Amino acid sequence: MLKKTICAIVVAFSALIFASAASPIFPVERTDIDGVTRAGYLDETGRTVLPFVYTQAGEFAECGLAAVEDGAKTAVINREGYLVVPYTDSPVSVDFSDEMIAYRYRDHSVYYTLEGEQVGSYAGAGGFFEDGILLCQSPASGLYSYVKEDGSPAFAGEFRDAGAFSGGRALVQTTDGIYLAIDTAGSTLYTLESGITPSYMTIFGEDTIVLSNGTNQALYSLSQSAFLTDFLYKTISEFNDGVAMARQVNRWGLMDTSGSWLTEPTYYYLSYMGEGLYAARSEDGSVSAVDAYGNISYRTPSYVGGFNELRYGLSWHGTATGRLIFFRASGGYFASLENAENPTLLSENVVRVTQDGKLRYINLSNGNVLFEQPTSFDLGSGITANTVHYEKFMGYQEDGTAHGWDVDFPEISGLPDADVQKQINDAIRNFFLKGPSVTAEYDALEGGYGASLEGSVLVVWASCISGKGAGASVWNNSLAFDVNTGEQYQMSDLFVSGYMDTVRSLLPDTHEVYMYSFPRMSTEGVTWYYNEYESELQSAYTESYLLTFDQLADVIDESSDCYIALQTPYQRPASNAVAGFADVSRSHWAASFIEMVAGKGLMQGADGKFRPDETITAAEVCATIARVRELPEAETVMEGIDPAAWYAGEVSATEAAGLLEGLTDGFQPEAAITRADTMQIFANLLVEQGSTLPDAAAADAALLSYADAADIPAARRQAIALCLESGLIEGYADGTIKPQNTITRSEYAKLLTSLI
């Protein structure tokens, strides 16, 4: 019986949009400016089929159903969004078969028909009914037994170990340690000889089991009471459709349930991908997708990751240049993506990837981006929150997953006063990079942020989970800034002394008052939060309680700057200029980039103008690099540079730091710099920070797909390849790089933001 597992997930349900069952639909997550992640469903054209009303949502199983959640409640829906199983307490996971739905709780499972009718609740149940019988393990004794749908025993007896029924038979171990094969009435069909130990509690094919002698494995026939093979194999996997992977000495092959080789043991490594295909690594380093007889469906001479599984008839692998290649189970190349990682196939055409630092959902058939997580949010009045991503790797957990920080936080742009904007952004950055506490700095931290403009107060808050597993907690602390002055407000700026007595009387007495934390101000009042830790039975969650200013009237200092700012709508100054530059308006395509580099003091204008369409010179590029790296002053002026020139110090510092390597001969500081020369400087900087230039052959391979690769000077090819690999630049839409083109100041502002 085909089984697919969909992990349980949490969510809010509202209006429904009808979907066509014939068209594949898949879940998409979107984090809004309120810091809340919601999930919905799209089709392969990018059309929203079911709205973004779920906290999370699972993929649709082959039976046409999916699990969704709302808070601590889980439901099952069909493709039209109708509830099949109503919202109920969230289980650990939800499983689907082609006949039933199973809600898996810690010590029991509840089963439903595909029409939503409850079949029953069974203690210690896993799997599904096979031959009308369900395998259960007693939470109290740890012993196994079998039950019918009505909950009555299928037959008398409890077992130390047991497997599910298949073809009317199951393998069990009695409490005396004897292994038996039994039928659905519990009668013994075969008794295994003493000393024979099954590797898996499963009967494969007609009557084959896999045995272990503690070191090696062999195949055994129950009906013949005889070994089909000797203990020749270091590993024999479970069988899939009658085929198992077997390792003899240090080579892998594929065998059937009789022990006959279908493919001789010639591979360095094998793993099952699904749909009858195996990932096979050969002695020459190549990797292929092969069937049970060794027929090659797809082959690559080198790869970086992938070949893990087949989903929807597709699989993938990476390349050294950061490219993902997707191939079909039926054979051959399907599509590729540049600068992409972490792919998850969601349909026959759609993949979710991280590309150029953004989470994207892409239709591989036509290359269209169906959805990507917004990276900037309009807060109103010309103020924008731009998402900055921060990662900190701290090692691996026992299950092999990475442990560390994976956090988004905002950088604010659009404030007319650059000093105020920098003051606010520095405080936000320090807040998020410090984390919830000193001890929490050593725990995993994942999540994003929320932000809102409350009157003339910018409120920014964390929307993160600190830690993993039991003990993990919500971190939703907040900051509040006056956008006119940059002053950071605390609760003490809003209340009179002794206010907590009033707050205590207004909050529910469900929890002790000290357990309400992280108060967040708004134009309506102040919200307190009760954050519950994650346990074995529930995920970390939050309860929020808004106390309005009317409720808090007796303890609010209405004459305070904080309260007045909350009640005063922000009025933006009349100027539409970006960062004070008269020639850059808010509508300019590079406005946000220019504002960012100007706000950080990396690029400067003259006479109140930025000159966005003028070309940038080599000296100006050196000046920005010196400012980014905060380079110390050089002891001597670079040879050939006029000591009186405005740029003498910054160019000389760049050269002294080794960042003009490959450019010093004939260096012309006042000439417009080419894209190729700019990439040389950026590559020098990357190498100085620890990156490695690709060798000539790797560089040629990375540049091969660009139409004007032949125009790239030999001395710049490795530098440009490194910049492409690092994501600092990307080719034009027409498939070119245009290495000899000059760069405008606005184009360079965008490029510089990628570097910083």
VOLO-673921 format. One line per field, with one value per residue (C-alpha): chain; x, y, z. Coordinates in steps of 0.001 Angstrom, whole numbers, plus 500000, padded with zeros to 6 digits. Layout:
REM VOLO-673921
cadena	(A, ...)
u	(X, ...)
v	(Y, ...)
w	(Z, ...)
***
This chain:
REM VOLO-673921
cadena	(A, A, A, A, A, A, A, A, A, A, A, A, A, A, A, A, A, A, A, A, A, A, A, A, A, A, A, A, A, A, A, A, A, A, A, A, A, A, A, A, A, A, A, A, A, A, A, A, A, A, A, A, A, A, A, A, A, A, A, A, A, A, A, A, A, A, A, A, A, A, A, A, A, A, A, A, A, A, A, A, A, A, A, A, A, A, A, A, A, A, A, A, A, A, A, A, A, A, A, A, A, A, A, A, A, A, A, A, A, A, A, A, A, A, A, A, A, A, A, A, A, A, A, A, A, A, A, A, A, A, A, A, A, A, A, A, A, A, A, A, A, A, A, A, A, A, A, A, A, A, A, A, A, A, A, A, A, A, A, A, A, A, A, A, A, A, A, A, A, A, A, A, A, A, A, A, A, A, A, A, A, A, A, A, A, A, A, A, A, A, A, A, A, A, A, A, A, A, A, A, A, A, A, A, A, A, A, A, A, A, A, A, A, A, A, A, A, A, A, A, A, A, A, A, A, A, A, A, A, A, A, A, A, A, A, A, A, A, A, A, A, A, A, A, A, A, A, A, A, A, A, A, A, A, A, A, A, A, A, A, A, A, A, A, A, A, A, A, A, A, A, A, A, A, A, A, A, A, A, A, A, A, A, A, A, A, A, A, A, A, A, A, A, A, A, A, A, A, A, A, A, A, A, A, A, A, A, A, A, A, A, A, A, A, A, A, A, A, A, A, A, A, A, A, A, A, A, A, A, A, A, A, A, A, A, A, A, A, A, A, A, A, A, A, A, A, A, A, A, A, A, A, A, A, A, A, A, A, A, A, A, A, A, A, A, A, A, A, A, A, A, A, A, A, A, A, A, A, A, A, A, A, A, A, A, A, A, A, A, A, A, A, A, A, A, A, A, A, A, A, A, A, A, A, A, A, A, A, A, A, A, A, A, A, A, A, A, A, A, A, A, A, A, A, A, A, A, A, A, A, A, A, A, A, A, A, A, A, A, A, A, A, A, A, A, A, A, A, A, A, A, A, A, A, A, A, A, A, A, A, A, A, A, A, A, A, A, A, A, A, A, A, A, A, A, A, A, A, A, A, A, A, A, A, A, A, A, A, A, A, A, A, A, A, A, A, A, A, A, A, A, A, A, A, A, A, A, A, A, A, A, A, A, A, A, A, A, A, A, A, A, A, A, A, A, A, A, A, A, A, A, A, A, A, A, A, A, A, A, A, A, A, A, A, A, A, A, A, A, A, A, A, A, A, A, A, A, A, A, A, A, A, A, A, A, A, A, A, A, A, A, A, A, A, A, A, A, A, A, A, A, A, A, A, A, A, A, A, A, A, A, A, A, A, A, A, A, A, A, A, A, A, A, A, A, A, A, A, A, A, A, A, A, A, A, A, A, A, A, A, A, A, A, A, A, A, A, A, A, A, A, A, A, A, A, A, A, A, A, A, A, A, A, A, A, A, A, A, A, A, A, A, A, A, A, A, A, A, A, A, A, A, A, A, A, A, A, A, A, A, A, A, A, A, A, A, A, A, A, A, A, A, A, A, A, A, A, A, A, A, A, A, A, A, A, A, A, A, A, A, A, A, A, A, A, A, A, A, A, A, A, A, A, A, A, A, A, A, A, A, A, A, A, A, A, A, A, A, A, A, A, A, A, A, A, A, A, A, A, A, A, A, A, A, A, A, A, A, A, A, A, A, A, A, A, A)
u	(500000, 501452, 502036, 503042, 503764, 502889, 504217, 501659, 501500, 499655, 497226, 494150, 491355, 489054, 487613, 488144, 488934, 487971, 490739, 490822, 491811, 493431, 496012, 498920, 498874, 501549, 502045, 503840, 504909, 504907, 506126, 504374, 505517, 503686, 506309, 503739, 504367, 501242, 500842, 498594, 498501, 499487, 499187, 501943, 501067, 501568, 497839, 496683, 494319, 493866, 494543, 497381, 495389, 497295, 500162, 501710, 500434, 501528, 501823, 498858, 499214, 498305, 494892, 494192, 494299, 496664, 497182, 496934, 496979, 495453, 497305, 497364, 494677, 495145, 492706, 492729, 491493, 490811, 492026, 489013, 489923, 486962, 487509, 487572, 488691, 487728, 490297, 491314, 494280, 497481, 499212, 502926, 502270, 499557, 500009, 498069, 497601, 495442, 492618, 493012, 494273, 496210, 496724, 499872, 499963, 502761, 501131, 498245, 496946, 493482, 492403, 489876, 488513, 489348, 485818, 486621, 484742, 486616, 487587, 489007, 491768, 494518, 497209, 500764, 499706, 502004, 501606, 498211, 495830, 497272, 495088, 492529, 494980, 496909, 500210, 500307, 502936, 501697, 502914, 502973, 504682, 506420, 505013, 503387, 499959, 497525, 494007, 491051, 489299, 486787, 489693, 489341, 492382, 492958, 494118, 495560, 499206, 501783, 505256, 508658, 509026, 506743, 506300, 503214, 501255, 501898, 500322, 498603, 501835, 503928, 507229, 507157, 509389, 507762, 508431, 510673, 512848, 511680, 511092, 507945, 506106, 502368, 499138, 496251, 494707, 497906, 498783, 502435, 503492, 507247, 509528, 513033, 515938, 517631, 520381, 518808, 518270, 516258, 517711, 514204, 510849, 509575, 508923, 509962, 508515, 507016, 508992, 512420, 513881, 517223, 519334, 522329, 525115, 526245, 528810, 527430, 524012, 522384, 519034, 516882, 513790, 511086, 509295, 512511, 513987, 517234, 519722, 519448, 522920, 525826, 526768, 528743, 527369, 528297, 524894, 521634, 519032, 515301, 513731, 511859, 509656, 511665, 515106, 517677, 521048, 523851, 527465, 530046, 533478, 533619, 531394, 527623, 525224, 521500, 519855, 516393, 514649, 516195, 519694, 520481, 522400, 520477, 523507, 526864, 528593, 530625, 529595, 531458, 528136, 524398, 521326, 517675, 516097, 512573, 510520, 512868, 516018, 519262, 522037, 525248, 528752, 531399, 535150, 535847, 533921, 530878, 527362, 524429, 520756, 520366, 517599, 517823, 519631, 522217, 520602, 521567, 518776, 521093, 524834, 527149, 530957, 530949, 528401, 527938, 525130, 521820, 520750, 518869, 515411, 512984, 509917, 507294, 509586, 512487, 515734, 518664, 522342, 524596, 527759, 530904, 529749, 526551, 524320, 521498, 520714, 517361, 516900, 514001, 513543, 512606, 515984, 517811, 518318, 515229, 516280, 518934, 519137, 522100, 523160, 520595, 520642, 518392, 515891, 512584, 510501, 506826, 505309, 506367, 507420, 507833, 510777, 511351, 514959, 517109, 518460, 520614, 519785, 516003, 513471, 511811, 509230, 510163, 508439, 511290, 509499, 509545, 511864, 509146, 509433, 505957, 506537, 509369, 509436, 509302, 512594, 511295, 508088, 506497, 505757, 504097, 505192, 508139, 509707, 510809, 511976, 514592, 515306, 518865, 519689, 522119, 523474, 525837, 526901, 527451, 527901, 525710, 523082, 522808, 520376, 522886, 521024, 522925, 522846, 523118, 521383, 519224, 517646, 516176, 516111, 515153, 517293, 515230, 515479, 513564, 514104, 515103, 517756, 520660, 522059, 518731, 518377, 521866, 521209, 518024, 519586, 522607, 520319, 518195, 521261, 522762, 519425, 519093, 522758, 522831, 519763, 517353, 519940, 523551, 522845, 520639, 523629, 524749, 521359, 519893, 517872, 515549, 512967, 512339, 510915, 507888, 507693, 505053, 504817, 502692, 502049, 505604, 507044, 508740, 508158, 510356, 510102, 511645, 509545, 511920, 512290, 515279, 516580, 515396, 513152, 511920, 512749, 512700, 510978, 509462, 511523, 509272, 510878, 510538, 512187, 510488, 512038, 510914, 511421, 511931, 514674, 515900, 515237, 514591, 511562, 511171, 507991, 509129, 508860, 505171, 503954, 504012, 505792, 503998, 502101, 502585, 499945, 497340, 498728, 498569, 494901, 494073, 495968, 494304, 495265, 495767, 499514, 501658, 502242, 506002, 505329, 503860, 506748, 508007, 505371, 504929, 503495, 501152, 498699, 495979, 497779, 500334, 500297, 501791, 502779, 502750, 505285, 505073, 508109, 508122, 507586, 507203, 503482, 503363, 505305, 506371, 503488, 502355, 499246, 498830, 496833, 496222, 495570, 494154, 495088, 491537, 492153, 495549, 494413, 495276, 498931, 499746, 501866, 499975, 502471, 505417, 507229, 506564, 502769, 502596, 504677, 502390, 499353, 500914, 500837, 504247, 504500, 507203, 509197, 508102, 511341, 511158, 514938, 516782, 519444, 519475, 520472, 518423, 518992, 517726, 513997, 512100, 510967, 514528, 515180, 518318, 516886, 517102, 520661, 521830, 520179, 521884, 525425, 525034, 523618, 526664, 529004, 530391, 529485, 529211, 527845, 528844, 526879, 523796, 523838, 524709, 525176, 523541, 523965, 527626, 530251, 532218, 536001, 538673, 539528, 535904, 535758, 538967, 537488, 534406, 536540, 538756, 535641, 534014, 537170, 538110, 541638, 544464, 546336, 549193, 552715, 553520, 551498, 551015, 553481, 552067, 549411, 549381, 549785, 547541, 544643, 541523, 541739, 545474, 545006, 542193, 543748, 547094, 545441, 543663, 546906, 548832, 546189, 546848, 543376, 544700, 546562, 546558, 545606, 548634, 550287, 548900, 546408, 544353, 542459, 540405, 539293, 535899, 536445, 535243, 533123, 536066, 538447, 535825, 535419, 539193, 539119, 536113, 537780, 540916, 538736, 537044, 540420, 541635, 538567, 539335, 537833, 539915, 540204, 539080, 541815, 541827, 539934, 537216, 536922, 536521, 533807, 531961, 532038, 531232, 527495, 527894, 527616, 530503, 532831, 535482, 535503, 536681, 540417, 542481, 543774, 540224, 538556, 539296, 538228, 534924, 534272, 534793, 532448, 529782, 530208, 529946, 526765, 528247, 527360, 525104, 524879, 522493, 519167, 520652, 523191, 526183, 528545, 529724, 533154, 534378, 531357, 531740, 529511, 527286, 527329, 523795, 524731, 527770, 525634, 523573, 526739, 528223, 525160, 525761, 529309, 528320)
v	(500000, 503330, 505677, 509318, 511235, 514886, 516493, 518295, 522047, 525049, 527718, 530052, 529249, 531784, 532360, 529568, 529781, 526798, 524883, 522468, 518981, 518335, 521088, 520474, 522830, 523220, 525019, 528372, 530263, 534060, 536174, 539529, 542751, 541786, 539052, 536270, 533469, 532271, 529546, 529169, 527155, 528182, 526430, 526128, 529503, 531264, 531825, 531709, 528741, 528584, 531808, 532577, 531827, 528881, 529156, 526261, 523801, 520399, 519089, 517239, 513475, 511203, 510676, 514384, 515560, 517770, 518661, 522283, 523900, 526837, 527604, 524379, 522804, 520590, 519843, 517931, 519659, 518651, 520532, 522853, 523867, 522140, 520553, 516765, 516310, 519336, 521186, 519207, 519119, 519033, 515648, 515050, 514303, 513411, 510400, 509522, 506185, 505462, 504470, 506296, 509327, 508876, 511538, 510463, 511499, 510639, 507459, 506751, 507286, 508304, 507005, 508488, 507435, 509625, 511010, 512194, 509577, 508488, 504810, 504594, 505479, 502932, 503063, 502747, 502421, 503224, 502413, 501559, 498608, 495794, 492802, 494435, 494303, 497098, 496698, 498432, 498751, 499084, 502396, 500687, 497330, 498003, 494727, 494467, 493138, 493292, 494774, 494981, 498213, 497834, 497810, 494161, 491869, 490266, 487199, 486440, 487102, 489816, 489964, 491396, 492572, 492454, 493689, 494743, 492188, 491878, 489273, 487687, 487083, 488865, 488275, 488367, 487584, 485938, 487041, 483928, 485329, 482919, 484332, 483177, 483881, 483981, 484341, 486750, 484302, 484281, 480715, 479851, 479271, 478989, 478885, 480222, 478171, 479215, 481758, 483240, 486975, 488982, 492366, 493661, 492487, 492235, 489336, 490300, 488750, 485340, 484299, 485987, 487601, 489322, 487799, 489097, 487222, 490413, 491241, 490272, 489646, 486909, 485987, 483181, 481382, 480669, 478022, 476151, 476705, 477328, 480071, 481598, 483130, 482811, 485634, 487346, 490848, 493733, 495277, 494184, 496942, 496449, 495440, 497944, 496287, 493089, 494716, 495325, 497053, 494791, 495570, 492837, 493793, 497445, 497335, 497656, 495809, 495046, 491669, 490122, 488208, 484930, 486311, 486541, 489567, 491879, 494185, 492853, 494667, 497221, 500550, 502484, 503569, 503040, 504696, 504285, 507386, 506006, 505016, 502098, 504217, 504200, 506765, 504927, 506316, 504733, 504321, 507225, 509638, 509881, 509475, 507941, 507255, 503562, 500995, 497548, 496174, 498944, 500793, 504459, 507031, 509993, 510426, 513270, 513129, 515332, 516668, 518592, 517114, 515818, 512408, 512091, 511131, 511255, 513420, 513841, 512038, 514470, 514670, 517080, 517588, 520594, 521756, 523429, 526738, 526885, 525635, 523150, 520648, 518852, 515562, 513244, 509739, 508717, 509956, 513135, 516755, 518782, 522262, 524175, 527147, 529385, 530510, 528234, 525845, 523813, 522653, 520969, 519669, 520490, 519260, 517968, 521498, 523541, 523746, 525778, 527026, 529644, 531659, 534757, 534749, 534740, 531969, 531449, 529147, 528592, 526852, 524864, 524421, 528123, 529615, 531876, 532870, 532085, 533587, 534949, 536141, 539963, 541471, 544971, 546318, 549751, 551044, 554169, 557790, 556809, 554553, 551086, 548030, 546144, 542566, 541664, 537975, 536786, 533269, 531931, 528281, 526595, 522946, 519940, 518219, 514469, 514150, 515821, 519119, 522371, 524133, 527894, 531173, 531810, 535207, 538061, 541604, 544976, 547846, 551006, 553384, 556481, 558620, 562161, 562491, 560142, 560377, 559411, 556553, 555248, 555523, 553457, 550856, 550400, 549767, 547277, 545393, 545185, 543987, 541091, 540069, 539944, 537709, 537092, 536637, 535838, 532116, 532108, 533207, 529579, 528182, 527938, 530990, 531017, 533456, 536954, 540249, 542489, 546261, 548963, 552730, 553677, 557408, 558776, 555726, 552922, 549625, 546656, 543218, 539770, 536867, 534012, 530668, 530317, 526774, 523515, 520792, 520627, 523869, 526035, 529364, 532266, 535460, 538417, 541310, 544751, 548132, 551531, 554622, 558181, 558491, 562243, 562182, 558560, 558437, 554902, 554648, 552270, 551369, 553669, 556567, 555806, 554999, 556685, 554854, 551933, 551100, 547328, 547126, 548309, 546038, 543091, 543757, 543867, 540810, 537376, 535606, 532398, 532943, 534715, 538325, 537824, 535296, 538040, 539595, 541642, 544445, 546122, 549618, 550740, 553547, 551469, 550570, 548041, 544300, 541791, 538270, 534926, 532682, 528943, 526689, 523763, 520338, 516787, 517429, 520927, 523512, 526805, 529253, 532742, 534219, 537988, 540430, 544016, 546545, 549680, 553203, 553591, 550660, 552077, 555701, 556009, 555045, 556610, 559752, 561614, 564484, 562206, 562470, 558757, 558995, 562165, 560517, 557462, 559706, 562010, 560746, 560982, 563852, 563352, 566451, 567803, 566906, 563879, 563677, 560547, 561062, 564781, 564352, 566667, 564483, 561230, 560982, 558259, 556892, 556345, 552630, 552724, 554958, 552308, 551329, 554940, 555660, 552662, 553421, 557126, 556414, 554293, 556997, 554762, 556965, 560736, 563329, 566917, 570146, 568275, 565873, 562201, 562107, 558655, 558352, 559349, 556644, 555789, 556157, 553809, 556296, 556434, 552638, 552543, 555141, 552987, 549883, 551780, 552939, 549490, 547859, 550829, 550555, 552241, 555108, 553939, 554906, 556103, 557390, 554885, 555350, 557521, 559119, 562859, 563300, 566358, 564513, 564072, 560325, 559866, 558527, 556062, 554745, 554304, 552485, 550155, 549415, 548879, 546344, 544327, 545017, 546451, 543257, 542878, 546540, 548621, 548598, 551574, 552336, 555429, 556609, 559286, 557068, 555330, 551794, 548747, 545946, 543556, 545760, 546303, 542544, 542209, 544555, 542746, 539350, 540625, 541630, 538201, 536456, 538718, 537594, 533898, 532956, 531076, 531989, 529148, 527729, 528573, 525442, 525976, 529632, 528698, 526193, 528799, 531342, 528920, 529631, 533392, 534549, 537044, 534883, 535264, 539034, 538604, 539376, 536358, 538251, 538833, 535464, 533949, 537132, 537355, 533638, 534137, 537146, 535149, 532231, 534567, 536191, 539689, 539965, 538194, 538195, 540284, 538974, 538409, 535952, 538309, 539776, 542865, 542930, 546028, 548172, 551006, 551307, 554181, 555438, 554149, 550698, 550654, 551613, 548465, 546386, 547805, 546828, 543214, 543473, 544923)
w	(500000, 498955, 501893, 502001, 505162, 505575, 508765, 510881, 510485, 512144, 510701, 510338, 507915, 506227, 502713, 500209, 496494, 494388, 492621, 489739, 490896, 487542, 487956, 490368, 493333, 495977, 499309, 499482, 502593, 502805, 505717, 505905, 507528, 510709, 511119, 510717, 508220, 506437, 503839, 500830, 497614, 494082, 490744, 488136, 486616, 489957, 490524, 494145, 494369, 498144, 500067, 502475, 505611, 507073, 509515, 507602, 505037, 503765, 500236, 498769, 498978, 496065, 497652, 496999, 500627, 502656, 506326, 507466, 510894, 512714, 515926, 517902, 515707, 512641, 509829, 506559, 503401, 499817, 496741, 496852, 500403, 502049, 505455, 505271, 508879, 511038, 513133, 516189, 518585, 516564, 516383, 515904, 512227, 509757, 507444, 504315, 502555, 499524, 501885, 505194, 507136, 510383, 513061, 514940, 518590, 521013, 522352, 519971, 516449, 515288, 511866, 509440, 506090, 503091, 503486, 507025, 509052, 512177, 512087, 515586, 518035, 518672, 521362, 520048, 516422, 513491, 509805, 508335, 508245, 506141, 505389, 507729, 510651, 512379, 514231, 517649, 520363, 523932, 525447, 528849, 528197, 524883, 523507, 520070, 519144, 516233, 516239, 513872, 512863, 515704, 518151, 519131, 519040, 515653, 517600, 521031, 521741, 522394, 520876, 521729, 518124, 515098, 511550, 509609, 507623, 503908, 501682, 504673, 506635, 509223, 511000, 514815, 517796, 520791, 524340, 524554, 521759, 519034, 515536, 513725, 510495, 511217, 509235, 509889, 512349, 514403, 513395, 512951, 509362, 509898, 512914, 512414, 513632, 516853, 516282, 513155, 513561, 510993, 510022, 509251, 510588, 507030, 504644, 501130, 497970, 498571, 501650, 501748, 504844, 505450, 508219, 510179, 511963, 513669, 510987, 507599, 506081, 504006, 502429, 503808, 502439, 505013, 502955, 502189, 505667, 503833, 503093, 499640, 500028, 502410, 504783, 502039, 502277, 504539, 503840, 502254, 502170, 502425, 499131, 496968, 494355, 494730, 494459, 497217, 497288, 498521, 499395, 498898, 500266, 499083, 496000, 495631, 493344, 493028, 493707, 493663, 496461, 495321, 495874, 492168, 490958, 488670, 488522, 489645, 492555, 490610, 492162, 494841, 496328, 495805, 497274, 496399, 494841, 494321, 491290, 490570, 490173, 492138, 492510, 491552, 492030, 489832, 490210, 487828, 490090, 487849, 489215, 487375, 487930, 487041, 487118, 488718, 485660, 485518, 482616, 482831, 482897, 483539, 484089, 485080, 485329, 488453, 490897, 494128, 496203, 494962, 493623, 496929, 495730, 492863, 493288, 490595, 488147, 488695, 490609, 490677, 491390, 491919, 490194, 491470, 489983, 492055, 489249, 489844, 487091, 487082, 485229, 484474, 485826, 482296, 481120, 480258, 481199, 482084, 483301, 485240, 487615, 488346, 491834, 493475, 496418, 498751, 496084, 496936, 494041, 494552, 491283, 487871, 486952, 490138, 492521, 495685, 495908, 497532, 494618, 494929, 498636, 498030, 498582, 495206, 493653, 490000, 487090, 485556, 482233, 481378, 484005, 485446, 489110, 490431, 493861, 495971, 499520, 499546, 500695, 501271, 502782, 502478, 505977, 504625, 504347, 502160, 504811, 503715, 505647, 503610, 504699, 505690, 506079, 508741, 509217, 511865, 511606, 514989, 513981, 513280, 515397, 515934, 513019, 510671, 510320, 510621, 513974, 514195, 513421, 510362, 510923, 508902, 510272, 508741, 507538, 507322, 504383, 503381, 506465, 505423, 508127, 507290, 510836, 512398, 509924, 510737, 514463, 514144, 511846, 514106, 517078, 515096, 513874, 517361, 518753, 516298, 516293, 520085, 520213, 523059, 525840, 526615, 526987, 523883, 521814, 521975, 520876, 517416, 516386, 513396, 512136, 510928, 512034, 512015, 511744, 511749, 511832, 514842, 514557, 514483, 516247, 514323, 516125, 515143, 516722, 516474, 515252, 516026, 517753, 520076, 520476, 518926, 520261, 523831, 525621, 522487, 523050, 521165, 520961, 520126, 521962, 520327, 519826, 519414, 517788, 517187, 513411, 513680, 516307, 516429, 520165, 521403, 523678, 526620, 528496, 531283, 528807, 528290, 531810, 535192, 538007, 539605, 536420, 536789, 539544, 537012, 534304, 536731, 537423, 533699, 532457, 532829, 536027, 534026, 534405, 536971, 535913, 535621, 532845, 530633, 528752, 525791, 525874, 522486, 522050, 519288, 518596, 520303, 523493, 524721, 523989, 526454, 525449, 527183, 525436, 526076, 525640, 523216, 524758, 523526, 523127, 521627, 519665, 521210, 520973, 522000, 523600, 523144, 525271, 524109, 526875, 525276, 526258, 527580, 529949, 530889, 531162, 534855, 534358, 530950, 530921, 528198, 528300, 527497, 524165, 523615, 523988, 521885, 519133, 519138, 518711, 516085, 512483, 510836, 508385, 505830, 504774, 501410, 499556, 497295, 496915, 498002, 500688, 499928, 496259, 494079, 490992, 492559, 493192, 494999, 491643, 490374, 489784, 491964, 494718, 497464, 496503, 496357, 499670, 501273, 500071, 500777, 504240, 505021, 503717, 500985, 498019, 498028, 495684, 495028, 495092, 496287, 493338, 493055, 489246, 488917, 485134, 484963, 484691, 487799, 487745, 489018, 491768, 492956, 493073, 495143, 497482, 498152, 498757, 501198, 503081, 503095, 504457, 506649, 505268, 507179, 505535, 503284, 504302, 500768, 497839, 495041, 492223, 489431, 491641, 492238, 496026, 495848, 494185, 496315, 495873, 496569, 500098, 499331, 496096, 497849, 500774, 498345, 496528, 499798, 500887, 497710, 496316, 493021, 492178, 488387, 487783, 488766, 485326, 483446, 486210, 485297, 488377, 486623, 483726, 483665, 484911, 482973, 484358, 483944, 485952, 488633, 488958, 489351, 492346, 493836, 493284, 495020, 497950, 498037, 497984, 500790, 502770, 502224, 498858, 496273, 492619, 490350, 488166, 484471, 483449, 486070, 485079, 481409, 482352, 484447, 481609, 478814, 478765, 478196, 474597, 474854, 476967, 474256, 474881, 478466, 478717, 479743, 482778, 484055, 483446, 486861, 488651, 486768, 487365, 491116, 491187, 489326, 491712, 494730, 493404, 493183, 489509, 487086, 483340, 481295, 480059, 476600, 478000, 477954, 480553, 478609, 480277, 478410, 479258, 481722, 484810, 485825, 489389, 489960, 488575, 490826, 493836, 493243, 492809, 495998, 498035, 496943, 498264, 501645)
***
